Amino acid sequence: MNFPFKRIVAPLSVAIIALAANAAMAANDVAVVVKIGGIPWFNAMEVGIKKAGSELGIESWMVGPTEADAAQQVRAVEDLIARKVKVIAVVPNDAKALEPVFKRAHDAGIKIITHESPDQKNGDWNIELTTVAGFGERHMESLAKAMGGKGKYAVFVGSLTVPLHNAWADAAIAYQKKKYPDMVQVSDRFGVAESLDDSYRTTQDLMRANPDLKGVLAFGSQGPIGAGRAVLEQRKADKVAVVGPFSPGQGAKLIKEGGIREGFIWNPMLAGEVIVRIGKLLEDGKEPTDGMEIPGLGKVGVNKATHNILGQKLEAINKETIDKLVSMGL
């Protein structure tokens, strides 16, 4: 990494001290604050962040809080403002909680990018590698196929305050009600899918409370992993279908053993690259334009009214594709 800062594995205050100690050595171009450090999805994103920064000749690095916690992200952004970073990108845990600190960043002349936060206030641009409806519907279609189009299912999201996860869930549920009326959601969605342990325990509880449960749809990179482990442990892989996005390397064994049936993801490494490339564009005083070409992603749609940059590049994760995806480092 060009910028000498390690992924946060200690309390955020310790990491901020490390960042401050090294700030003078960096150009402070693009800093990316992710939801949580140390998990495969964001480890892969960090590779893309570093790769694009190296190719563009700028300093780009990742800040990863120890928990998927809104307050830690706010503190990280506050510190980056103090370090006079030129562009701050965030994958929000709580979009609303970030609004005040984003305004302070703007007042300091700093550009703000978000990823997975399409309705973010006080941001400059939000980047998506798929459409909300397309992502939610494609996962629901896979779950419906695995469930035979009927029966009980549960929905997990990263948290109840992550806008994009809940938008995906809204799209998936609406699609189910329209196309698969014999499927029934057993409860309100559960905000557990950024925690392997919480998603594991919740799946166990759901299977006990609903012996006829047939599916779990999990939006959040740890949700399918935890749910898949619970299903395998209870020897219900043939009865309870788990579908959702996750890092292929982390879930390969679960896919091969049937604990997870399928998922769809964009490449987190590519997402990291795109974030940095857009950051460099903004740093240079330029703006995204509709139809512009982004390396690795292709042409994107740019909605200036909503400040969203939309690409469409999904990878299916299943028994047929898992080895290839893992070999790519995902």
C-alpha positions in Angstrom: 0.0 0.0 0.0 1.4 3.4 -0.9 -0.2 5.1 2.1 1.3 3.4 5.2 -1.9 2.7 7.0 -3.1 -0.7 8.0 -6.7 -2.0 8.1 -8.2 -1.3 11.5 -7.8 -4.3 13.7 -7.8 -2.4 17.0 -10.2 0.2 18.4 -10.7 3.0 16.0 -9.0 5.5 18.2 -5.8 3.5 18.0 -6.1 3.4 14.2 -6.7 7.1 14.0 -3.5 7.7 15.9 -1.7 5.5 13.3 -3.3 7.5 10.5 -2.3 10.8 12.1 1.3 9.7 12.5 1.7 8.8 8.9 -0.5 11.6 7.3 2.4 13.8 6.5 3.9 11.0 4.3 0.9 10.8 2.0 -0.7 13.1 -0.6 -4.1 12.4 1.0 -5.9 12.0 -2.3 -8.7 9.4 -1.8 -9.6 7.6 1.4 -12.3 4.9 1.5 -14.1 4.2 4.7 -15.8 0.8 4.5 -18.4 -0.8 6.8 -16.0 -3.1 8.7 -12.4 -4.1 8.3 -10.9 -7.6 8.2 -13.7 -9.5 6.3 -13.1 -10.9 2.8 -15.4 -8.6 0.9 -13.6 -5.5 2.0 -10.2 -7.1 1.9 -10.9 -7.6 -1.8 -12.1 -4.0 -2.2 -8.9 -2.8 -0.6 -6.9 -4.6 -3.4 -8.9 -2.6 -6.0 -8.4 0.6 -4.1 -4.6 0.2 -4.0 -4.5 -1.0 -7.6 -6.3 2.0 -9.1 -4.3 4.4 -6.9 -1.1 2.9 -8.2 -2.3 3.1 -11.8 -3.4 6.7 -11.5 -0.3 7.8 -9.5 -2.3 8.9 -6.5 -2.5 7.9 -2.8 -5.5 5.8 -2.1 -6.2 3.7 1.0 -8.9 2.1 3.0 -10.1 2.7 6.6 -11.9 -0.3 8.1 -13.7 0.1 11.5 -13.6 -2.9 13.9 -17.4 -3.1 13.9 -20.2 -2.3 11.4 -21.0 0.7 13.5 -22.2 4.2 12.3 -20.4 6.1 15.1 -17.0 4.6 14.1 -17.6 5.6 10.5 -18.4 9.2 11.6 -15.3 9.4 13.7 -13.2 8.1 10.8 -14.6 10.7 8.5 -14.0 13.5 11.1 -10.4 12.4 11.3 -10.0 12.4 7.5 -11.4 15.9 7.4 -8.8 17.0 9.9 -6.1 15.4 7.7 -7.4 17.5 4.7 -8.0 14.4 2.5 -9.1 15.6 -1.0 -11.8 12.9 -1.5 -13.5 10.8 1.1 -15.5 7.7 0.0 -17.8 5.8 2.4 -19.7 2.5 2.2 -22.3 3.6 4.8 -23.6 1.6 7.8 -26.1 4.4 8.4 -26.6 6.9 5.7 -28.5 9.4 7.9 -25.9 9.4 10.7 -23.3 10.5 8.1 -25.2 13.5 6.8 -23.8 16.1 9.4 -20.2 15.0 9.0 -20.5 15.0 5.2 -21.7 18.6 5.4 -18.6 19.4 7.4 -16.5 17.8 4.8 -18.1 19.8 2.1 -17.6 23.0 4.1 -13.9 22.0 4.2 -13.8 21.7 0.4 -13.7 17.9 0.4 -15.5 15.8 -2.2 -17.7 13.0 -0.9 -18.4 9.7 -2.7 -20.6 6.9 -1.4 -21.1 3.3 -2.5 -24.3 1.3 -1.7 -26.1 4.5 -0.7 -28.3 5.7 -3.6 -30.3 8.2 -1.6 -27.4 9.7 0.3 -27.8 13.3 1.4 -24.8 15.7 1.5 -22.8 13.4 -0.8 -21.5 14.4 -4.3 -21.9 11.1 -6.1 -23.0 7.5 -5.3 -21.6 4.6 -7.2 -23.5 1.3 -7.9 -22.4 -1.7 -10.0 -25.9 -2.9 -10.4 -29.4 -1.5 -10.3 -31.5 -1.8 -7.1 -34.3 -3.6 -8.8 -32.1 -5.9 -10.8 -30.1 -7.0 -7.9 -33.1 -7.7 -5.6 -35.1 -9.4 -8.3 -32.3 -11.7 -9.5 -31.7 -13.0 -6.0 -35.4 -13.6 -5.4 -35.8 -15.4 -8.7 -32.9 -17.7 -7.6 -34.5 -18.3 -4.2 -37.9 -18.9 -5.7 -36.4 -21.5 -8.1 -34.7 -23.3 -5.2 -38.0 -23.3 -3.1 -40.2 -24.4 -6.0 -42.0 -21.1 -5.9 -43.8 -21.7 -2.6 -43.2 -21.9 1.2 -41.8 -19.8 4.0 -38.7 -17.7 3.7 -36.8 -15.1 5.8 -34.9 -11.9 4.8 -31.6 -10.7 6.3 -30.0 -7.3 5.7 -26.8 -5.8 6.9 -28.7 -3.6 9.3 -32.0 -1.9 9.3 -30.3 1.4 8.6 -28.3 0.4 5.5 -30.4 2.0 2.7 -29.2 -0.2 -0.2 -29.6 -3.5 1.5 -33.2 -2.5 2.5 -33.9 -1.3 -1.0 -32.7 -4.6 -2.4 -35.0 -6.4 0.1 -37.9 -4.2 -0.9 -37.4 -5.0 -4.6 -37.0 -8.7 -3.9 -40.1 -8.9 -1.7 -42.2 -6.9 -4.2 -41.1 -9.2 -7.0 -42.0 -12.2 -4.9 -45.5 -10.9 -4.1 -46.1 -10.2 -7.8 -44.6 -13.4 -9.3 -44.6 -16.0 -6.5 -47.7 -15.4 -4.3 -47.4 -18.8 -2.7 -44.2 -17.8 -1.0 -44.6 -16.2 2.4 -42.1 -14.0 4.4 -42.1 -15.4 7.9 -41.3 -12.1 9.8 -39.9 -8.6 9.3 -36.4 -8.6 8.0 -33.5 -9.2 10.3 -30.5 -6.7 10.5 -27.9 -9.4 11.1 -26.1 -10.0 7.7 -22.9 -8.2 8.4 -22.2 -10.5 11.3 -21.5 -14.2 10.7 -22.4 -15.1 14.3 -25.7 -13.1 14.4 -26.8 -14.5 11.0 -25.9 -18.1 12.2 -27.9 -17.7 15.4 -30.8 -16.1 13.8 -31.1 -18.9 11.2 -31.0 -21.5 14.0 -33.8 -19.6 15.8 -35.8 -19.4 12.6 -35.5 -23.1 11.8 -36.6 -24.0 15.4 -39.6 -21.6 15.3 -40.5 -22.6 11.7 -39.8 -26.3 11.1 -41.2 -25.8 7.5 -38.9 -22.9 6.7 -37.7 -23.3 3.1 -35.5 -20.3 2.4 -33.2 -17.5 3.6 -32.5 -14.5 1.5 -29.5 -12.6 2.9 -28.3 -9.3 1.7 -24.9 -8.6 3.5 -21.7 -10.4 2.9 -21.7 -12.4 6.2 -25.4 -13.3 6.1 -25.2 -16.2 3.6 -22.1 -17.6 5.3 -23.8 -17.7 8.8 -27.1 -19.0 7.5 -25.3 -21.6 5.3 -23.4 -22.9 8.3 -26.5 -23.1 10.4 -28.3 -25.0 7.6 -25.5 -27.5 7.2 -25.1 -28.0 10.9 -28.8 -29.0 11.1 -28.5 -31.2 8.0 -31.1 -29.2 6.3 -29.2 -28.1 3.1 -31.7 -30.0 1.0 -34.7 -28.4 2.8 -33.6 -24.8 3.4 -32.2 -22.8 0.5 -29.8 -20.0 1.4 -29.3 -17.3 -1.3 -27.4 -14.0 -1.2 -24.2 -12.1 -2.1 -20.9 -13.1 -0.4 -17.2 -13.4 -1.1 -16.6 -16.6 -3.1 -13.4 -17.4 -1.3 -15.2 -17.4 2.1 -18.2 -19.3 0.9 -16.7 -21.8 -1.5 -17.0 -24.8 0.8 -20.6 -23.9 1.7 -21.5 -23.7 -2.0 -19.9 -27.1 -2.7 -21.7 -28.7 0.3 -25.1 -27.1 -0.5 -25.2 -24.8 2.5 -25.5 -21.8 0.1 -27.4 -22.4 -3.2 -26.4 -19.3 -5.1 -25.6 -15.6 -4.9 -24.8 -12.7 -7.2 -22.2 -10.1 -6.7 -20.3 -7.3 -8.3 -16.6 -7.7 -8.0 -15.6 -5.8 -4.8 -12.1 -5.3 -6.3 -13.7 -3.6 -9.3 -15.8 -1.5 -6.9 -12.7 -0.3 -5.2 -11.1 0.6 -8.5 -14.2 2.5 -9.7 -14.4 4.4 -6.4 -10.8 5.6 -6.7 -11.2 6.4 -10.5 -14.2 8.6 -9.8 -12.4 10.1 -6.8 -9.5 11.1 -9.1 -12.0 12.6 -11.6 -13.5 14.8 -8.9 -10.1 15.7 -7.5 -9.2 17.0 -11.0 -12.3 19.2 -11.0 -14.2 17.2 -13.5 -17.7 15.6 -13.3 -19.0 12.2 -14.4 -21.0 12.2 -17.7 -23.7 9.9 -18.9 -22.3 7.1 -21.1 -18.7 7.6 -19.9 -16.4 4.6 -20.0 -14.8 3.3 -16.8 -12.1 0.7 -17.1 -13.3 -2.8 -16.1 -16.9 -1.6 -15.9 -17.7 -0.2 -19.3 -20.2 2.5 -20.0 -22.2 3.8 -17.1 -25.4 5.7 -16.7 -25.0 9.0 -14.8 -28.1 10.6 -13.2 -27.2 14.1 -12.3 -30.6 14.7 -10.6 -30.0 11.8 -8.1 -26.2 12.0 -8.2 -26.0 8.3 -9.0 -23.5 6.5 -11.2 -24.9 3.2 -12.4 -23.1 0.3 -13.9 -24.4 -3.3 -14.4 -21.9 -6.1 -13.9 -22.9 -9.1 -11.8 -21.3 -12.4 -11.3 -23.3 -15.5 -10.4 -21.8 -17.6 -7.6 -22.8 -21.2 -7.7 -21.3 -24.7 -8.1 -20.5 -24.0 -11.7 -18.7 -20.7 -11.2 -17.2 -20.9 -7.7 -13.7 -22.3 -8.6 -13.2 -19.6 -11.3 -14.3 -16.8 -9.0 -12.0 -18.0 -6.2 -9.1 -18.2 -8.7 -9.7 -14.6 -9.5 -8.9 -13.8 -5.8 -12.5 -13.1 -4.8 
